[in-house]
Amino acid sequence: MKRTTRLIHAGRPDDDDGLVNPSVQRASTLLARSSEALYAPAKRPFHYARGGLSPQAELRDALADLYGADHVALASSGLAAVALALRLAVEGPGEALISDSVYGPVRYFCDEELPRLGVTPRYYAPRIGAGIADLLSEETRCVLMESPGSLTFEVQDVPAIADAARRVGAKTVIDDTWSAGLLMNPLELGVDFAAQALTKYVGGHADFLMGSVAARGDDADALARREIRYGLHVSPDDAFLALRGYRTLALRMERSGASGLEIARRLQAHPRVAEVLHPGLEDSPDNTLFRRDFSGAAGCFGVVLKDVSGREAEAMLDRLELIALGFSWGGFESLAMPCDRQLRRPAGSWTADGALIRLAIGLEDVDDLWADIEQALAD
């Protein structure tokens, strides 16, 4: 079956009660019929509810089908998912190479928590590609990617970086939230652990927080064990919402992506705009890699305003009426965010002549969104 068809039908309950959606099972304790059965969980589908019942199991199955993964772990947020993947990838003292464009809270985790494990974070320019081999050594434990980057949207040469890391025995982790596992499959490109915030495109309705990590082979076995050891758990109600959003993921991303590209092209011609940071644009420096590795575009991208300070950009965004200000993205609603206050680029891989803003285009009519942007950017 085609991938979009599998999104509709994957993760459906195996029982014969005829329900098209899984039951929301709320429980902590599962009763056994005997002491022998109590201590023989392998003979029962579930042993204790910390690992989830239904629909957590169906959600894992659906995401495993999306990635072609052998196991998918569920976490309380996208940040928690990336942290779990990093903890799996980093073993013993050494060094972790981290893309200079990673999500801000992930950067803070790397700066504050990795040194506690004896691991030194070292940041690299996201467009380094195969040149990352010059930074790799026997001390490298992990390479963390995000493609495109959260605020500046550089596309990384994921296969080249994964191959170079593998040659020195380093694990690779990617924050795959922008593609949601639908527009790109990092596991197919050689990445060991693919994390994403299900909060965003998979959920699609801005009503819960959750993350996931997908892996194959021995990495999947290690992921399953660590998920149990850490006692990770998500609520059945949130898992149900994630699975509900998963069913319409392809349709929503297609609409959001098309609308985002249309708004991006209009912004390119706007006199207040210096640059539009969208890899799907034909003249983007990342377009070649984008067309090679992605099947489509998400609706989230950056805009550099011409000769505008950070404070002036914030005043412009405050004039928006239809598009709201918010940190998240991937929901049905369009959002905007000024970025200069949170830009941290220790590798020095980012410069701009004006303020940076981020737009996350939702499902509204493009002309209505454009009218709102035009009036906000007007002199």
C-alpha positions as CSV (number, residue, x, y, z in Angstrom):
1,M,0.0,0.0,0.0
2,K,1.0,3.6,-0.5
3,R,2.4,5.4,2.5
4,T,-0.6,7.8,2.8
5,T,-2.9,4.8,2.9
6,R,-0.9,3.1,5.6
7,L,-1.2,6.3,7.7
8,I,-4.9,5.7,7.8
9,H,-4.8,2.0,8.6
10,A,-1.6,1.4,10.6
11,G,-1.8,0.9,14.3
12,R,-5.4,-0.3,14.3
13,P,-6.5,-2.6,17.2
14,D,-6.1,-6.3,16.6
15,D,-9.2,-7.3,18.5
16,D,-12.5,-8.2,16.9
17,D,-14.8,-5.7,18.6
18,G,-15.1,-3.7,15.4
19,L,-13.8,-0.3,16.8
20,V,-12.1,1.8,14.2
21,N,-10.1,3.5,16.9
22,P,-8.5,1.9,20.0
23,S,-10.1,2.0,23.3
24,V,-8.7,4.4,25.8
25,Q,-7.6,2.1,28.6
26,R,-6.9,3.8,31.9
27,A,-5.2,1.5,34.5
28,S,-2.1,1.2,36.6
29,T,-2.5,-2.4,37.9
30,L,-3.1,-5.5,35.7
31,L,-4.4,-8.5,37.6
32,A,-3.0,-12.0,37.0
33,R,-4.9,-15.2,37.5
34,S,-2.0,-16.9,39.4
35,S,1.4,-16.3,40.9
36,E,3.0,-18.0,37.9
37,A,1.2,-15.8,35.5
38,L,2.1,-12.7,37.6
39,Y,5.8,-13.5,37.1
40,A,5.5,-14.6,33.5
41,P,4.7,-11.3,31.6
42,A,6.0,-12.7,28.3
43,K,2.8,-14.8,28.2
44,R,0.6,-11.7,28.5
45,P,0.5,-8.7,26.0
46,F,0.8,-6.3,29.0
47,H,2.5,-6.7,32.3
48,Y,2.2,-3.4,34.1
49,A,0.6,-0.2,32.8
50,R,3.7,2.0,33.1
51,G,4.6,0.9,29.6
52,G,1.2,1.7,28.3
53,L,-1.8,-0.3,27.2
54,S,-4.1,0.7,24.4
55,P,-3.8,3.2,22.6
56,Q,-0.1,3.6,23.4
57,A,0.6,0.2,21.8
58,E,-1.2,1.2,18.6
59,L,0.5,4.6,18.5
60,R,3.9,2.8,18.7
61,D,2.9,0.4,16.0
62,A,1.8,3.3,13.7
63,L,5.0,5.3,14.2
64,A,7.1,2.1,13.7
65,D,5.3,1.6,10.3
66,L,6.0,5.3,9.4
67,Y,9.8,4.9,10.0
68,G,10.2,1.3,9.2
69,A,11.5,1.0,12.8
70,D,11.8,-2.0,15.0
71,H,10.8,0.0,18.1
72,V,9.4,3.4,18.9
73,A,9.6,4.8,22.4
74,L,7.2,7.5,23.6
75,A,8.2,10.4,25.8
76,S,6.5,13.3,27.6
77,S,7.7,15.9,25.0
78,G,9.9,16.4,22.0
79,L,12.7,17.6,24.3
80,A,12.4,14.5,26.4
81,A,12.6,12.4,23.3
82,V,15.8,14.0,22.1
83,A,17.3,13.7,25.6
84,L,16.4,10.0,25.6
85,A,18.1,9.5,22.2
86,L,21.2,11.4,23.3
87,R,21.4,9.3,26.5
88,L,21.3,6.2,24.4
89,A,23.9,7.4,21.9
90,V,26.4,8.8,24.4
91,E,28.3,6.1,26.3
92,G,31.3,6.9,28.5
93,P,33.5,10.1,28.4
94,G,34.3,11.8,25.2
95,E,32.8,14.4,22.9
96,A,29.5,15.1,21.2
97,L,29.2,17.0,18.0
98,I,26.0,19.1,17.8
99,S,24.6,21.1,15.0
100,D,24.8,24.8,15.6
101,S,21.2,25.1,14.5
102,V,19.6,22.8,17.1
103,Y,16.4,23.6,19.1
104,G,17.3,26.0,22.0
105,P,16.1,23.8,24.9
106,V,18.1,20.9,23.3
107,R,21.2,23.1,23.3
108,Y,20.7,23.9,27.0
109,F,20.4,20.1,27.7
110,C,23.6,19.4,25.9
111,D,25.5,22.3,27.6
112,E,24.3,21.4,31.1
113,E,23.7,17.6,31.2
114,L,26.2,16.1,28.8
115,P,29.2,17.3,30.9
116,R,27.7,15.5,33.8
117,L,28.3,12.3,31.8
118,G,31.9,13.3,31.0
119,V,30.9,14.3,27.5
120,T,32.0,17.7,26.0
121,P,29.5,19.3,23.6
122,R,31.1,20.8,20.5
123,Y,29.1,22.7,17.9
124,Y,29.6,22.5,14.2
125,A,28.2,24.5,11.2
126,P,25.0,22.8,10.0
127,R,26.0,22.9,6.3
128,I,29.4,21.1,7.0
129,G,28.3,17.9,5.2
130,A,31.0,15.3,4.6
131,G,33.5,17.9,6.0
132,I,32.4,16.8,9.5
133,A,35.0,14.0,9.1
134,D,37.6,16.6,10.0
135,L,36.0,17.0,13.4
136,L,35.4,13.4,14.1
137,S,37.8,11.3,16.2
138,E,37.9,8.2,18.4
139,E,36.6,10.5,21.2
140,T,33.4,11.3,19.3
141,R,30.5,9.5,20.9
142,C,27.6,11.1,19.1
143,V,26.6,13.5,16.4
144,L,23.3,15.4,16.8
145,M,21.5,16.8,13.8
146,E,18.4,18.8,13.1
147,S,17.4,19.2,9.5
148,P,16.2,21.8,8.8
149,G,17.3,23.8,11.8
150,S,14.7,25.2,14.2
151,L,15.1,28.9,13.5
152,T,17.4,29.3,10.5
153,F,16.3,26.2,8.5
154,E,19.6,25.0,7.1
155,V,19.3,21.5,5.6
156,Q,22.1,19.1,6.6
157,D,23.6,16.4,4.4
158,V,22.3,13.7,6.6
159,P,23.6,10.7,4.7
160,A,27.1,12.1,4.5
161,I,27.2,13.0,8.2
162,A,25.7,9.6,9.2
163,D,28.3,7.7,7.1
164,A,31.2,9.7,8.5
165,A,30.1,9.2,12.1
166,R,29.6,5.4,11.5
167,R,33.2,5.2,10.3
168,V,34.5,6.2,13.7
169,G,31.9,4.3,15.7
170,A,29.9,7.3,16.7
171,K,26.1,7.1,17.0
172,T,23.8,9.6,15.2
173,V,20.7,11.3,16.5
174,I,18.4,13.7,14.6
175,D,15.5,15.9,15.6
176,D,13.1,15.1,12.8
177,T,10.1,17.2,13.9
178,W,10.0,19.4,10.8
179,S,9.5,16.3,8.5
180,A,7.4,14.4,11.1
181,G,8.9,11.2,9.7
182,L,6.6,11.7,6.7
183,L,8.6,14.1,4.4
184,M,11.9,12.4,5.2
185,N,12.9,9.1,6.8
186,P,16.2,9.6,8.7
187,L,16.6,5.9,9.4
188,E,16.7,5.2,5.7
189,L,19.4,7.8,5.4
190,G,21.6,6.1,7.9
191,V,20.7,7.8,11.2
192,D,20.6,5.6,14.3
193,F,17.9,7.4,16.4
194,A,15.2,9.6,14.9
195,A,13.4,11.7,17.5
196,Q,10.5,14.1,17.0
197,A,8.0,16.2,18.9
198,L,4.6,14.5,18.3
199,T,3.3,17.7,19.9
200,K,3.5,19.4,16.5
201,Y,2.6,17.9,13.1
202,V,1.6,14.4,14.3
203,G,-0.7,15.8,16.9
204,G,-1.8,18.6,14.7
205,H,-4.3,20.2,17.1
206,A,-2.2,22.0,19.7
207,D,-3.7,20.1,22.6
208,F,-1.0,17.8,24.1
209,L,2.7,17.3,24.6
210,M,4.6,14.2,23.5
211,G,7.7,13.0,21.7
212,S,9.0,9.8,20.1
213,V,12.2,8.0,19.3
214,A,12.5,5.5,16.5
215,A,15.3,3.0,15.9
216,R,16.2,-0.3,14.2
217,G,18.1,-3.5,15.0
218,D,20.3,-3.5,18.1
219,D,19.6,0.2,18.7
220,A,15.9,-0.6,18.8
221,D,16.5,-3.3,21.5
222,A,18.6,-0.8,23.5
223,L,15.9,1.8,23.1
224,A,13.1,-0.5,24.4
225,R,15.2,-1.5,27.4
226,R,16.1,2.1,28.3
227,E,12.4,3.2,27.9
228,I,11.5,0.6,30.6
229,R,14.5,1.4,32.8
230,Y,13.7,5.2,32.8
231,G,10.0,4.5,33.6
232,L,8.8,6.6,30.6
233,H,5.0,6.9,30.3
234,V,2.5,9.0,28.4
235,S,-1.2,9.1,29.2
236,P,-3.7,7.0,27.2
237,D,-5.7,10.1,26.4
238,D,-2.7,11.9,24.9
239,A,-1.7,8.7,23.0
240,F,-5.3,8.6,21.6
241,L,-5.0,12.2,20.5
242,A,-1.6,11.6,18.8
243,L,-3.0,8.6,16.9
244,R,-6.0,10.6,15.9
245,G,-3.8,13.4,14.5
246,Y,-1.6,10.8,12.8
247,R,-4.5,9.7,10.6
248,T,-4.7,13.1,8.9
249,L,-1.0,13.9,9.0
250,A,-0.5,13.7,5.2
251,L,-3.4,15.9,4.3
252,R,-2.5,18.6,6.9
253,M,1.2,18.7,6.0
254,E,0.3,18.9,2.3
255,R,-1.9,21.9,2.9
256,S,0.4,23.6,5.4
257,G,3.4,23.0,3.2
258,A,1.8,24.4,0.0
259,S,0.5,27.4,1.9
260,G,3.8,28.0,3.5
261,L,5.6,27.9,0.2
262,E,3.1,30.4,-1.3
263,I,3.6,32.8,1.6
264,A,7.4,32.4,1.4
265,R,7.4,33.3,-2.3
266,R,5.2,36.3,-1.7
267,L,7.5,37.4,1.0
268,Q,10.5,37.2,-1.3
269,A,9.1,40.0,-3.3
270,H,8.2,42.2,-0.2
271,P,10.3,45.3,0.2
272,R,10.7,44.8,4.0
273,V,12.2,41.3,3.5
274,A,15.9,40.7,3.1
275,E,15.8,36.9,2.9
276,V,13.3,34.0,3.2
277,L,14.8,30.9,4.9
278,H,12.8,28.1,3.3
279,P,14.7,25.1,1.7
280,G,11.8,24.5,-0.6
281,L,12.4,27.8,-2.5
282,E,14.3,27.2,-5.8
283,D,17.0,29.7,-5.0
284,S,17.7,28.5,-1.5
285,P,21.2,27.3,-0.9
286,D,19.7,24.2,0.6
287,N,17.3,23.4,-2.2
288,T,19.4,20.7,-3.8
289,L,19.7,18.6,-0.6
290,F,16.1,19.4,0.1
291,R,14.9,17.9,-3.2
292,R,17.1,14.9,-2.7
293,D,16.1,13.9,0.8
294,F,12.6,15.3,1.3
295,S,9.3,14.5,-0.4
296,G,7.7,17.8,0.4
297,A,7.8,20.9,2.6
298,A,6.5,21.7,6.1
299,G,4.8,25.0,6.7
300,C,7.5,26.4,9.1
301,F,10.2,28.7,7.9
302,G,12.2,31.8,8.7
303,V,12.3,35.4,7.4
304,V,15.0,38.0,7.8
305,L,13.6,41.5,7.8
306,K,15.6,44.2,6.0
307,D,17.3,46.8,8.1
308,V,14.9,46.0,11.0
309,S,16.1,45.7,14.6
310,G,14.8,42.9,16.9
311,R,12.6,45.3,18.8
312,E,11.2,46.7,15.6
313,A,10.4,43.2,14.4
314,E,8.6,42.5,17.6
315,A,6.5,45.6,17.2
316,M,5.6,44.5,13.6
317,L,4.5,41.0,14.9
318,D,2.5,42.6,17.6
319,R,0.3,44.1,14.9
320,L,-0.7,40.7,13.6
321,E,-4.4,40.0,14.0
322,L,-5.1,36.6,12.5
323,I,-1.7,35.0,13.0
324,A,-1.0,34.5,16.7
325,L,2.3,34.7,18.6
326,G,3.4,31.4,20.0
327,F,6.4,29.2,20.5
328,S,5.0,26.0,19.0
329,W,4.1,25.0,15.4
330,G,2.6,22.2,13.4
331,G,-1.0,22.8,14.6
332,F,-4.0,23.8,12.6
333,E,-3.4,27.5,13.5
334,S,-0.8,29.8,12.0
335,L,1.8,31.2,14.4
336,A,4.6,33.8,14.4
337,M,7.6,34.3,16.6
338,P,10.4,36.9,16.9
339,C,13.7,34.9,17.1
340,D,16.5,37.3,18.0
341,R,16.1,37.0,21.7
342,Q,16.8,33.2,21.6
343,L,19.4,33.0,18.9
344,R,22.5,31.2,20.3
345,R,25.2,30.2,17.7
346,P,28.4,29.2,19.5
347,A,30.0,27.9,16.2
348,G,29.4,31.3,14.6
349,S,27.4,29.8,11.7
350,W,24.7,32.5,11.5
351,T,24.8,36.1,10.6
352,A,22.1,38.4,9.3
353,D,21.6,42.1,8.4
354,G,18.2,42.3,10.0
355,A,15.9,40.7,12.6
356,L,14.8,37.1,12.2
357,I,11.2,36.0,12.6
358,R,9.7,32.5,12.2
359,L,6.3,31.8,10.6
360,A,4.5,28.5,11.0
361,I,1.7,28.4,8.5
362,G,-1.4,26.5,9.4
363,L,-4.6,25.6,7.6
364,E,-6.2,29.0,7.1
365,D,-6.8,30.6,3.7
366,V,-3.5,31.8,2.1
367,D,-5.0,35.2,1.1
368,D,-6.3,35.9,4.6
369,L,-2.9,35.1,6.0
370,W,-1.1,37.3,3.5
371,A,-3.4,40.2,4.1
372,D,-2.5,40.0,7.8
373,I,1.2,39.8,7.1
374,E,1.1,42.7,4.7
375,Q,-0.6,45.0,7.2
376,A,1.8,44.0,10.0
377,L,4.8,44.7,7.8
378,A,3.5,48.0,6.4
379,D,5.4,51.2,7.3
